Amino acid sequence: MGYVIAFIVLGVMTVGAFVFALSVSKNEAMLKKRLEELNLDSDGFDEVSKRNIEDLPLRERIFYPYIMRMSKLMMRFTPQSYIDRMNEKMVLAGNPKGMTASELIGIQGLFGIVLPLFLCVFLTIMGTPLVTVIMLFIMFAGFGMVLPSFFLSKAITKRQDEVRKRLPFTLDLLTVSVDAGLGFDSAMDKVAETMDGPISEEFNRVLTEIRIGKSRKEALRNMITRTEVKELSQFVVAIIQADRLGVGLSKLLKVQSKQMRMAAKQRAQEKAFKAPVKMLFPMILFIFPSIFVILLGPAILYLPQVFANM
């Protein structure tokens, strides 16, 4: 009987997905009707809409509409302070895959509320005790809410490490460009064209902000806010001070490049010193037990006979 009810629940979920698809098609029909009222070509809209939908990946065609609806629902009950904090984290992560903070909150709601709720309903129908169901719901809900934030934090750390890794090479290229007679803005443009990764993206954004009217100082400080990398912050502060005092950029860039390489060397040495400590726990958990089995295993097989003879 429990399996029959479970199949009924799955059927209801399938019908709900079908109704959702119908509502999407209804919205497209309403948009088509509106275009007809405005004397626009609705056939062209059908072709463009069909082509755009077919070009989308499977996950965006199926999951993205659910994420957007959950995002709209979650945004109504989410505090503004949490939304602002998530927006700051998305900027630090470089907006991975073009995702916004509202979409991430929608994913948290989907994995932290909806899916655990369906799982608990299924377990309740199968006859699982209520206490177990409640404990599983709390566990999966917490896991589903924390998991997207965990991946976001990993993306932030990865991007900051990439900035630290590429910064010495960036300063070398800036130094060569300035020595060749280019201005600092032109040197940043050359770096943005030559290199890739987060450094290139940030320099492109700095140049864009300068072109739309912001001062170089303000644009560089905005880059510090978007990355929160200590080494890059020190470089920007030195550039701003040199620009204000009239110090030559070529000599300053050479000094900064030397300091960045020394800092990178120190970080590598620090990681090398930490390696033995980090290797200790895998050795205790995985390597030592295997050695004990190989060395002491034959002797353990003879221990019952030895004790029996005694």
C-alpha positions, 0 to 999 in steps of 0.5 A: 500500500505504501508503494502505491501511495508513493507512486501517487505522490510522484504522479502529483509531482509530474502533474505539477511540472506539467502545469508549470510547463503549461503556465510558461507556454501560456506566458509566451502566448500572451507575449505573442498576442501582445506583439500582434496588438503592437503590429509586430511580426509574431512569426519572427518571435516564434523563430527567435524564441524557439532557436534561443530555447533550443540553444540553451543547455538542458539544465537551464531549460529544465531547472532554471525556471524553477530556480527563478520562481523559487528566487522570487518567493525567497526574496520576499522573506529574505532580510535585506542585510543577507541579500546585500552580503550575498551580493558582495560575495557574488562580486568577490567570486566574480559572478560565477557562470553569470549567476546573481545573488537572487538566483543563488538564494533561489537555489538555497531555497530549492535545495534547503526547503523544497527537496527536503520537504518532498523527501520527508513527505515520501518517507512519511508515506513509507511509514518512517517514524515522525521523529526520524523524519523531522531529524532528516528534514532538519539535517537535509535542510541545513545541508541544502542551505549551507552547500551553495554558500560553501561552493561560493566561498570556495569560488571566492578563495580560488579567485583570490588565489588566482589574483595572487598567483598572476600578480607578479607576472602582471607587474612585470608586464606593466613594468615593461609596458611603462619602460616602453613609453606607455602610460599607466592606463595604456599599460593596463589596457595591454595587460588586459589584452595579453593576459586572461583570468580575474586580473584581466577582468578587473583591469578591463573594468577599471578602464571602463570606469575611467572611460565613463568619467570616474577618476583613476583613484576611485576606479582602482579603489573599487578594484580593491573592494571587488577582490579583497586581496592584500597584495593587490591592495598594497599595489594600488595604494602605492600607485595612488601615492605615486600618482599624488606625489609625482613619483616615477612609475617605472621604478615603483613597478620594479620595486612592487614586482620584486616585493610580490615575488618575495611574498610569493616565495614566502607563501610557497615556503609556508605551504612547504612547511605545513605539508608534513603536518597535513600528511600526518593524518592521511598516513595515520588513517590509511598508510599505517593500518595497511603496514600493520596488517602486512607486518602483524597479520601473519603473527596474529594468525598464530596467536591463538595456537600460541595461547592454546599451547600455553 
